Amino acid sequence: MKHDVVVPSAGESVTEVFIGTWRKKTGDFVKKDEVLVDLETQKATFEIQAEYSGRIEILKPDPQTKVKPGDVIASIDDSAKVEAVPSTKVSTPTPAQSPQRPPVAAPAPEPVLSPAARKIVVEKRIEPSTVVGTGKGGRILKEDVIRISPPPSPVELPVIEYRMDTERGEVRKPVTQIRKQIAKNLVAAQQIAAILTTFNEVDMSAVMAFRNKYKESFKQRHGVSLGMVGVFAMAAARALKEFPVVNSMFAGEEIISRNFVDLSIAVSTERGLVVPVVRDVQSMNLSDFEKKLHELTEKARGGKLSIPEMTGGTFTVSNGGVFGSLLSTPILNTPQSAILGLHKIEERPVVVNGQIVIRPMMYLALSYDHRLIDGREAVLFLVKVKEGIENIDQMVSEKDL
């Protein structure tokens, strides 16, 4: 029986995938779990492994071929076996024996859809077989269909006529597919959402004292560093619980709310910016978060993140401060509704109890989709984050370390 090798569902914001390097060629015998091909998205390179053993036929052999989630790029015939030494014994059927017909393959079972999912599938003309169901027994839920629904087509990059000055050192090089997709997604985010940014500043004295006190023992106990993003992740999860609309998603005629916090954390790599997702942060302590973030960061920098590890986030934290950014207005990681931007810590004069003192301060920026989130919720959310950071001993207990 032949089994299709399908480009997996890439989740929200990833609608285009490109063929990278095939590890096999047509006619090769492959074993279950062997790597077949590297695929590229705007965020990372990931591998597809064989789900069956058998003979492979490659349908999309050319590198940089654009495909989309659900496309069939190869097939594996599991009736083909590893070539063995042929037997010299010949069996002659007796008259009583009749040739057996080859077994007829059973058709693939019809996917089971929830009523809400079926409605969206019909309206958006989505092929159910391309949707991966996360419900019980593989049942396709509404959020599974929404996750793969393509966003409005972004504006194509314009072709600019430009006369090169090669004598003075101008050179022309092609834009990588990843950079093209990043550009399209950023433009699409500004077209789709009504993005507004609100700001606040936070006194980092308590966090810096906290890190100085625990960083050595934390590293010895857990094998990872006590970073800056972790304490903001804890503060963000706490604030999202109080203001769940910031953790919601605007989906046309509906608003999707969540009881969980899956944080997307922006990570800079040589290939560009990638955003791995730390799941269920609302149930984590600081050490759990730091260990998981370290694991995902190492994968990101090695180009080994899988699509599930990069998709499905509900809120993003981006730390431009590590590069020296003093203030910025981050762009939404669509279809999320908000993103928290962290910035450089800088000593500044501030007034405390009527006295001018020097304190390590950081500007915080919250960009949000004003279609869904009102200014009141955005400002109060940011104030809640500020309160958590400035009172870290109340937010993170010593047993969490």
N, C-alpha and C positions, 0 to 999 in steps of 0.2 A: 504494500500500500504506500502511496506517495503522501508525504506530509509537507505542507507548505512551511517555508521559513519566512516569517512575517516581521516587518518593522514594528517594534512594540509601540504601544501608545505612549507618546512623549509628554503627556500632561499639558497643563496650560502654558501658554507662551512659547511652546516649541511645536511648530507646525511643519517645519521642513528639516529633513535629515539628508545627509549626503554620504554616498558610498565612499568608504576609505580604502582599506587594504584587505583584499580577500586572502585568507590563510590557506584556502583550499582551491582546487580547480575542478571543473566539471569532470565527472568520472571517478573522482577520488572516493574511496571508502572512508567514511567518517564515523567516529565513535560518539556515543551519547556524552554530552558535556564538553566535547572538544570545541575550541574557539573556531568559528567559521569566518567571521569578518569583523573588521573595525568600522563602526559608523561614526559620523561626526555630526554634531549639532552646533548651534551658536554658543553652547556653554561648555561642551567637553567632548572627548572621544569615549565611546563605550563599545563593549564587545557583545556579539551575539553568539551564544553557544548552541550546539546541536541538542535538540530535545529527543532525537532518536538516532540509532545507529543505522547506517545504510549508505547507498550510493547517492552522491549529491549532483544535482544539475543546477548550475548558476544561471539565473535569468537576467540579472543586472550586473554584468561583469565590469563595466567601465568605472574607474575611479572618478569621484566628484559628480556622479550621476545623482540628480536630485530625486528623492523619494519622499513619501509621507507615511505617517503611522498607518498601519493596516495594509500597506503594499506588500505583495509577495515578491521576494527577491531571489528565492531559490526553492528547490524542493529536495526532499530526501526520500528515497525509495527503500523502505525497510525490508522489502522482500529480497533485496540484493544482499548476498552474504560475502564474507571474505573468501577470495578464491582459494579453493583447496585442491589437493592433488586429485585428478579425476580417477574414478574407480574403473577397473577393467571388467567388472562384473556387469553383464547385460541382463536385464530382466525382461522376459517376454510374457506379455499378458496372456492368460488363458482365455478360451472362448467365453467362459462365464463372466470374465471381468469386462466391464465397460469403462471407457475413458471417463475420468471424473472431470466435471467442469470446475474451473477455478472458482474459489469462493468469491461471492459478491461482497464488496466492501459495504459496511453499513454506513448510511449517510450520517454526517455530523449532526448531533442533536441541536435542535433549535434553541437559541439563547432565550432565557427567561427574563422578561423585563417587568419592572414594577409599572403600575399605571402611569405614574408621572414621567418615568423614563420613556415609555412608549409614546407618550404625547410629544415629547421633545424630538424623539427619533423621527416621527412622522413629519413634524413641522420643519425640521432642519434637513430632512432627507439624508439621514445618517444610516449607513449600513450597520445593523446590529452586530454582525460578526466581527466588526473592527473594534468593538468596545470590550474592554476587559471589566467584567463584573466583580465588584468587591463585596457583594451581599452574600448571604448564606447560600452555599451550594453554587456559587458563581452567578447568582441573580444580579442583573444589571439594575443599578439604582440611578436615581435622577442625577446625583452628583457625578457618577461615572460618565454619563453622557455629556454633562456640562463641561467636564474636565477636558474632553477632546474636541469640543465645539470650537471651530476656528474663529479667531477674532476677525473683525472687519479688515479687509485687505489694506495693508499700509501702502503709502505712496511709494512708488518705485524710485530708486535713487536716480537723480537726473544725470544725463551724460553731459559733461562739461567740455566744451571745446577749448583747448588750451595749447598754446604754442610753447614747446619745451625750450628752455635755455640750457642746452646740454654743455655748451662751452664753459659755463660757470658752475656746472656741477649738478644741475637738476636731473633726476633720474625718475623713471616711471616703473612701477611694479604693480602687479595685479593685486586686487583686494581679495583677501581670503574669504572663503564662504562663511566662516564664523564671524568675521568682522562685518560682512554684509548683513547677516541676520541680526547682529546686535544693533546695527544702525536702523534697520527696519523696525525692530521691536521698540526702540526708544521713541522713534517718531510715532509709531502706532499708539504708544502709551499716552502721548500728549494729545492725540486725536480722539481717543476713546473716552478718557476721563476728564473731569473738571478738577484739575490739580491745583491745590492751594497749600501753602506752607506756613506753619506757625513756629515761633521760636521761643526758647527760654534759655536760661543759663543755670548751671549747677556748680555748687562748691564741691570740689573733689577732695577736700581735706580728709574727710572721714574714710573715703575709699583708699586714698594713698596710705594713710596710717594702717588701715586694715591689711592692705597688701604687704606692706613692710613687716607687719607683725607675723603674718602667716605664710608668706611665699616660700620660705625654705622648707618648713615642715610639710606644706601642701605638696611641693615637688617631690620630697622624699617619700611621702605616703602614697601618692597617686601616679607619679612618673610623668606628670604634665605640669605646665606652668599655670599659675593663677593669673589669668589675663584680665583685660579690661572689659572685653565683650561679655564675659560671663556674668558679671554683676549687673550689667545693663539688661542682659537676657532675663535674669531673675526679676528685675524691676519692671521690665516690659510685660512679662507673664502676669505679674501681680496687677499691673494697671489694666491689662486686657480683660482680666476677670471682672474688674469693676466697671469697665466701659466696653462691653462685648461688641458694640457696633463697629469699633475700630478693627476688630478681628473678623468682621463680616465681609460679604462680597455682594456687589450689585450685579444682578443677572437679568437685566431687562425688566420683565414683569414681576420678578421675585427678588427677595433679599435672602441670601443664604447665611445663616448664623451657625456658629460652632461652639461646642462645649470643650474644645481642645485647642491647644496652641502649638502649631508647627512653625518654628522660626526658621526663616531663610536668612542665612548669614553670608554676606558678600565677601568673597575671597579673591584676591588678586593673584593671577598666575601668569606664566610667560605667554600663554595662549589667549589671555584676556580675562575678563571678570567672570567668575562662576559663582553660583549661589546654592551651595548645598543646604539641605533642610534637616534641622534637628527636630525630631518628632516628640510630641507630648511633653513639652517643656513645663507645662503646668504641674506635672507630677515629679519633676526632677529637683534634686538639690544641686548646689553649685558644683560639687565634685563630679556628679554624673554628667552635667552639662559640659564641663571642661574636657572630660575624657572623650565624650562623643564628638565634640567640635574638633578636637585634635585628630581623631581618626578620620573625619570627613575632610579636614584641611589637607592632611597628607595624601589622601586619595585625589583631591582636586589638583594638587600641584604635580601629581604623577599622571594626570589625565585618566584616572581610573574610576571616576564617579559613574555610577549607573543612572539611568533615567529616573527610576523611583527615588534615588537619593537627591535629585535636583528639582523635583516637581512636587506640587501639592502643598507648598508653604502657605500659611495664612497671614503672615506679617514678616517684614524684613528689617534687619538691623545692618547698617552699613557704617563702617568706621573709617572715614576719610582722614581722621586725625593722625593715623600712623604715617601718612605721607606729608603731614604738616598743614592740612586744610584748617583754616580758622573758622570758616562759615560756608555753608553751601545749601542748595535747595535740591535734595535728592529726587530722582524721578521714580514714579511708582513701578514696582515689579508686578505688572498686570498678570492676572486679574485681581490681585490683592488691592486692598483699599487704602493702605497706609504703609509708610516706611519711616523708620527712625534713623536720622543721621547723627553720628557722633563726630566730634572734632578735636582739634589740638587742645591740650591742657596748657594754659598760659597764665602766669601770675599777673593779676590785675588788682588795682585798688578797688575795694568795695566797702560799703558802709555796714557795719555790724554793731548793733546796739548803740547807734549814734556815733561810733568811732570809725575812722577810715583805717582799714587794715589791708594787708596784702594777702590774697588767697589764690590758690590754684583753681582757676575757673575753666569751665568748658561750655561752649554754646551747643545746645541741642536743637535739632530741626525735625519737625514732623511734617512730611508732605502727605496729603490725604485727598481722597476723592470726595469733593464737596457735594456730589450728587447724593451721596449716602450719609456722610458724616458732617454734622453741623459744627460751626466754630466752637460752640460751647463744649461739646464732647472732645474735640481735638485739644483744646487748651487744657481742660481738666485732666485728660489723659497724660499730657506732657508734665503737668504739675505733679501728678501721682508718681511718674517716673522720677522726677526731681526729688520728691520726698523720700522715695526708697533709697536713692543713692546717697543723699545727705544724712540718712539715718540707717546706714547699712547694718549696724549691729542689731537693729530691730527686724531687719528683713532676712539676714543670713545668720543663723546660729552657729556656734562653734562645733556642734555635732555634725553639721553639714560639711565640715572640712576634713 
